[in-house]
């Protein structure tokens, strides 16, 4: 039996519910299911109660996770290189989290190639990322926008488009009568006939959580729907990175059942219940690399209202079709920081959002279900989970075949020549 290819992954903890964590898990599972890989994961971006390495069933020692603070350290990578000798290093999330890693790419890449599953939200072209892109052997883009960014900022880097996906056999559509029965068994009698809006995001500034509640209140007032519509927010209303949503709800007098918070951490296999319970899922973020909750919603046959930004725009719109209501930005402002000097923030208008709610509400249940049915087909055709897994396996096998590792390493030259005037 030939030796399995060993992959070291770095990202959010693969068993955490974050978008990055979920997609990392999907990639790891795809590689392991092929029978050709073993995986070591540095699981970061969450607070750990225990830093002991863990094995993941049913793969046992073939998938080990090491809990880390942040995403790890240079010395940790050096130790893993020396002791584990990985054949490929796979990393994922925003590039600002990996500057420390790319600083030692000259120590890593002579031994094994680096694959970067790249998350980027918007234009203008981030030329300040060029040095980061050049530090990888392969950049895999989560959206067409991200792919365009990489090909223009660092055209010499190998790049391919492979968007996120969700398990469509788990996030699946149920029939109209099943939905009705599920509602009746899941929520109170007074809410069962309400038009229910779902919001599933972290309570953070760019997610516009407070704005959503404020605009929802205005819609209820204008349409006299306080006893006919409901907003369910699956989030932490007291998240330190966001607004005090409970205070906003109380301030606006929406504490009589108009806004409900789901604060319990829900296992992935239970999330489809939310999407099959509601009428529409909303995401009005001003920046969104992908937006996993809207894809999960569409996979369950529930239409969406989404900002036409980042990866969201590919979900809500396809040529000649819409799978909900797209919210086109009414302004694009340049914001930034010391790490990200400039990037667009896409702002949507209240009027467009209220109009979107009116459209979905007034079209009626049958039209929403038909729109959701088309949305699920869009997911099956363009975000196919089986293809997602097979493409990742092929990408990694091809990369290992082309570039090798350690004693078979090829295709990498750390020497560059510059002309000095």
C-alpha positions in Angstrom: 0.0 0.0 0.0 1.4 3.4 -1.0 2.1 6.0 1.6 -0.8 8.5 2.1 -0.2 12.2 1.4 0.0 14.1 4.6 -1.8 17.5 4.7 -1.3 20.1 7.4 -4.3 22.5 7.5 -4.5 25.9 9.3 -7.8 27.7 9.9 -10.8 28.0 12.2 -11.2 24.8 14.2 -12.7 22.3 11.8 -15.4 21.2 14.2 -16.5 24.8 15.0 -19.7 26.2 13.4 -18.0 29.2 11.7 -18.1 29.4 7.9 -14.3 28.9 7.7 -14.5 26.0 10.2 -17.3 24.3 8.3 -15.6 24.5 4.9 -12.3 23.4 6.4 -14.1 20.4 7.8 -15.7 19.6 4.4 -12.3 19.8 2.7 -10.6 17.5 5.3 -13.4 15.0 5.1 -13.2 14.9 1.3 -9.5 14.2 1.4 -9.9 11.5 4.1 -12.9 9.8 2.3 -10.7 9.4 -0.8 -8.4 7.1 1.2 -5.3 8.9 -0.2 -4.7 11.4 2.5 -4.1 11.9 6.2 -4.7 15.2 7.8 -3.3 17.2 10.7 -5.2 20.4 11.6 -4.3 23.4 13.6 -7.8 24.5 14.9 -7.8 28.1 15.8 -10.0 31.2 16.1 -12.0 30.0 19.2 -11.4 29.9 22.9 -10.2 26.4 24.0 -10.9 24.8 27.3 -8.4 22.0 26.5 -5.3 22.1 24.3 -4.8 18.4 24.1 -4.6 17.0 20.6 -7.7 15.1 19.5 -8.4 12.4 17.0 -11.6 12.6 14.9 -13.8 9.6 14.4 -14.1 7.6 12.3 -10.6 8.4 11.0 -8.8 8.1 14.4 -5.1 8.9 13.9 -5.5 9.8 10.2 -7.1 13.1 11.3 -5.6 14.8 14.3 -6.6 18.3 15.5 -4.3 20.5 17.6 -6.1 23.4 19.3 -4.2 26.7 19.0 -4.6 30.3 19.9 -5.0 32.5 16.9 -3.8 30.4 14.0 -0.5 29.2 15.4 3.0 30.5 15.5 6.2 30.3 13.4 7.9 28.0 15.9 4.8 25.7 15.9 5.0 25.4 12.1 8.8 24.7 12.3 8.1 22.0 14.9 5.4 20.4 12.8 7.6 20.5 9.7 10.4 18.7 11.5 8.3 16.1 13.4 5.3 15.5 11.0 6.9 16.2 7.6 3.6 17.2 5.9 3.5 16.9 2.1 1.1 19.9 1.6 0.3 23.0 3.8 -3.3 24.1 3.3 -4.5 27.4 4.8 -7.8 29.3 4.7 -9.3 32.7 5.6 -8.5 36.4 5.2 -4.8 37.1 4.3 -4.3 39.5 7.2 -4.2 36.5 9.5 -1.3 34.8 7.8 1.4 37.5 7.5 3.4 35.7 10.2 3.3 32.4 8.2 4.2 33.9 4.8 7.3 35.6 6.5 8.8 32.1 6.7 7.6 30.7 3.4 11.2 30.4 2.4 11.5 27.8 5.1 8.3 26.0 4.2 8.0 25.9 0.4 11.4 24.2 -0.3 9.9 21.3 1.7 6.2 21.3 0.7 3.8 23.5 -1.4 1.4 25.9 0.2 -2.3 25.9 -0.9 -4.3 29.0 0.1 -8.1 28.9 0.0 -8.5 32.6 -0.4 -11.3 34.8 1.1 -11.6 38.3 -0.2 -14.6 40.6 -0.1 -14.4 43.4 -2.6 -12.6 45.7 -5.0 -10.5 47.9 -5.6 -7.8 45.4 -6.5 -5.8 44.9 -3.3 -2.3 45.4 -4.7 -1.0 45.3 -1.1 -1.9 41.6 -1.1 0.5 40.8 -4.0 3.4 39.8 -1.7 1.0 37.4 0.1 -0.3 35.8 -3.2 3.3 35.3 -4.4 4.0 33.3 -1.3 1.8 30.4 -2.3 2.0 27.6 -4.8 -1.7 27.5 -5.5 -4.5 30.0 -4.7 -8.0 28.7 -4.7 -10.6 31.4 -4.9 -14.0 31.1 -3.1 -15.8 33.5 -5.5 -15.4 34.8 -9.0 -14.6 38.2 -7.5 -11.8 36.7 -5.5 -10.5 34.9 -8.6 -10.5 38.1 -10.6 -8.6 39.9 -7.8 -5.8 37.3 -7.7 -5.5 37.1 -11.5 -5.0 40.8 -11.7 -2.9 41.4 -8.6 -0.6 38.4 -9.1 -1.1 36.9 -12.6 1.9 34.7 -12.3 0.5 32.7 -9.4 -1.5 29.6 -10.2 -5.1 30.3 -9.3 -8.4 28.4 -9.7 -12.0 29.0 -8.8 -13.7 26.6 -6.4 -16.6 28.1 -4.4 -17.9 26.9 -1.0 -20.5 24.2 -0.9 -23.0 22.7 1.5 -24.2 19.1 1.9 -27.4 19.2 -0.2 -28.5 15.9 1.2 -28.4 17.5 4.7 -29.6 21.0 3.7 -32.5 19.7 1.7 -36.0 20.9 0.7 -39.2 19.5 2.1 -42.6 19.7 0.6 -45.3 22.4 1.3 -47.4 20.1 3.5 -44.3 18.9 5.4 -43.3 22.5 6.0 -46.7 23.2 7.4 -46.7 20.2 9.7 -43.1 21.0 10.8 -44.1 24.6 11.7 -47.1 23.4 13.7 -44.9 21.0 15.7 -42.1 23.5 16.2 -43.5 26.9 17.1 -46.3 28.3 19.1 -49.8 28.5 17.8 -49.8 32.3 17.7 -46.7 32.3 15.4 -47.5 29.4 13.1 -49.1 31.6 10.4 -46.6 34.4 10.6 -44.3 35.5 7.8 -40.9 34.5 9.3 -37.6 36.1 8.4 -34.4 34.4 9.4 -31.0 35.9 10.0 -28.0 33.6 10.7 -24.8 35.5 11.2 -22.3 36.6 13.8 -23.4 39.8 15.5 -20.6 41.9 14.1 -20.5 45.4 12.7 -20.3 44.5 9.0 -23.3 42.2 9.3 -25.6 45.2 10.0 -27.5 43.4 12.7 -28.8 46.6 14.4 -29.8 48.1 11.1 -31.8 45.0 10.2 -33.8 45.3 13.4 -34.4 49.0 13.0 -35.6 48.6 9.4 -37.7 45.6 10.3 -39.5 47.7 12.9 -40.3 50.4 10.2 -41.6 47.7 7.9 -43.9 46.3 10.6 -45.2 49.8 11.4 -45.8 50.8 7.7 -47.6 47.5 6.9 -49.3 47.0 10.3 -47.7 43.6 10.6 -46.6 43.5 14.3 -48.8 40.4 14.8 -48.3 38.9 11.4 -44.5 38.8 10.9 -41.5 37.8 12.9 -37.7 38.1 12.7 -35.6 35.2 14.1 -31.9 36.0 14.7 -29.6 33.0 15.3 -26.8 34.9 17.0 -25.3 36.2 20.2 -27.1 39.4 20.9 -24.5 40.5 23.4 -21.4 39.7 21.2 -18.6 42.0 22.1 -17.9 42.6 18.4 -21.5 43.7 17.7 -24.3 45.8 19.0 -26.4 45.1 22.1 -29.4 43.7 20.2 -31.5 43.1 23.2 -31.3 46.7 24.1 -32.3 47.7 20.6 -35.3 45.3 20.6 -36.5 46.7 23.9 -35.9 50.3 22.8 -38.0 49.8 19.7 -40.8 47.9 21.5 -40.2 44.7 19.6 -40.1 42.4 22.7 -43.7 41.1 22.2 -42.6 38.3 19.9 -41.7 40.4 16.8 -38.0 39.6 17.2 -36.8 36.3 18.7 -33.1 35.4 19.4 -31.8 31.8 19.0 -28.7 31.8 21.2 -28.0 28.1 21.7 -25.2 26.6 19.6 -26.9 24.3 17.2 -25.2 21.2 15.6 -24.8 21.4 11.9 -27.3 18.6 11.3 -30.0 20.6 13.1 -29.6 23.8 11.1 -31.8 22.8 8.1 -34.7 22.8 10.5 -34.4 26.6 10.7 -34.4 27.1 7.0 -37.4 24.8 6.5 -39.3 26.7 9.2 -38.9 30.2 7.7 -40.1 32.1 4.6 -36.9 34.0 3.7 -33.3 34.3 4.9 -31.7 37.7 4.9 -28.1 38.9 4.7 -27.5 42.7 4.3 -23.8 42.7 5.1 -21.7 45.5 3.7 -18.9 43.1 3.1 -19.1 39.3 2.6 -16.5 37.0 1.2 -19.1 34.3 0.6 -22.1 34.1 3.0 -22.7 30.5 4.0 -26.1 31.0 5.6 -27.7 32.1 2.3 -26.3 29.1 0.5 -27.7 26.8 3.2 -31.0 28.5 2.8 -31.2 28.1 -0.9 -30.2 24.5 -0.6 -33.2 24.0 1.6 -35.4 25.8 -1.0 -35.9 29.0 1.0 -35.4 32.2 -1.0 -33.0 35.0 0.2 -32.6 38.7 0.4 -29.0 39.5 -0.1 -26.6 42.4 -0.7 -25.0 42.2 -4.2 -21.5 42.1 -2.8 -18.7 39.5 -2.6 -19.8 35.9 -2.9 -23.4 36.8 -2.1 -24.0 38.2 -5.6 -23.3 34.8 -7.3 -25.9 33.2 -5.0 -28.8 35.5 -5.4 -28.4 36.2 -9.1 -27.8 33.9 -12.1 -28.2 34.9 -15.8 -31.8 35.6 -16.3 -32.8 34.5 -12.8 -33.1 35.6 -9.2 -33.4 33.3 -6.2 -34.8 36.0 -3.9 -34.3 39.7 -4.0 -30.9 41.2 -4.7 -30.0 44.5 -3.0 -27.7 46.5 -5.2 -25.4 48.9 -3.3 -26.5 52.5 -3.4 -23.0 53.6 -2.3 -19.6 52.2 -2.2 -17.3 53.8 0.4 -13.6 53.2 0.8 -12.7 52.0 4.3 -9.6 50.4 5.6 -7.1 49.9 8.4 -3.3 49.7 8.9 -3.4 46.1 7.6 -6.0 46.6 4.8 -5.3 50.1 3.5 -8.4 50.2 1.3 -11.5 48.2 0.3 -15.0 49.0 -0.7 -17.9 48.7 1.8 -21.2 48.2 -0.1 -24.1 50.0 1.5 -27.7 49.2 0.7 -30.7 51.5 1.2 -33.6 51.1 3.6 -36.1 51.7 0.8 -34.7 48.8 -1.2 -34.7 46.6 1.8 -38.3 47.4 2.7 -39.3 46.9 -1.0 -37.6 43.5 -0.9 -39.6 42.5 2.2 -42.8 43.7 0.5 -42.0 41.7 -2.6 -41.4 38.4 -0.8 -44.4 39.0 1.6 -46.9 39.9 -1.1 -46.0 37.2 -3.6 -47.5 34.6 -1.3 -46.4 31.2 -0.2 -46.7 29.3 -3.5 -44.6 31.8 -5.4 -41.9 31.8 -2.6 -41.8 28.0 -2.7 -41.3 28.1 -6.5 -38.5 30.7 -6.1 -36.9 28.5 -3.4 -37.2 25.4 -5.7 -35.3 27.3 -8.4 -32.8 28.4 -5.8 -32.1 24.8 -4.7 -31.5 23.9 -8.4 -29.1 26.7 -8.6 -27.2 25.3 -5.7 -27.2 21.8 -7.1 -25.8 23.0 -10.4 -23.3 25.6 -9.3 -22.4 24.7 -5.7 -22.6 20.9 -6.0 -21.3 19.3 -2.9 -20.1 16.0 -4.5 -18.2 18.0 -7.2 -16.8 20.3 -4.4 -15.3 17.2 -2.7 -14.0 15.5 -5.9 -12.4 18.8 -7.1 -10.5 19.3 -3.9 -9.2 15.7 -4.0 -8.1 16.2 -7.6 -6.5 19.6 -6.9 -4.4 18.2 -4.1 -3.5 15.0 -5.9 -2.4 17.0 -9.0 -0.4 19.4 -6.9 1.4 16.6 -5.1 2.1 14.9 -8.4 3.4 18.1 -10.1 5.4 19.6 -7.2 6.2 16.7 -4.8 7.5 17.3 -1.3 10.7 17.0 0.7 13.0 14.6 -1.3 10.7 14.8 -4.4 10.0 18.6 -4.2 10.1 20.4 -7.6 8.7 23.5 -9.2 9.9 25.8 -6.5 12.9 28.1 -6.7 13.6 30.5 -3.9 16.2 32.4 -5.9 15.0 35.6 -7.6 17.1 37.9 -9.9 16.6 41.6 -9.8 18.3 44.2 -12.0 20.1 46.9 -10.0 20.3 50.2 -11.8 
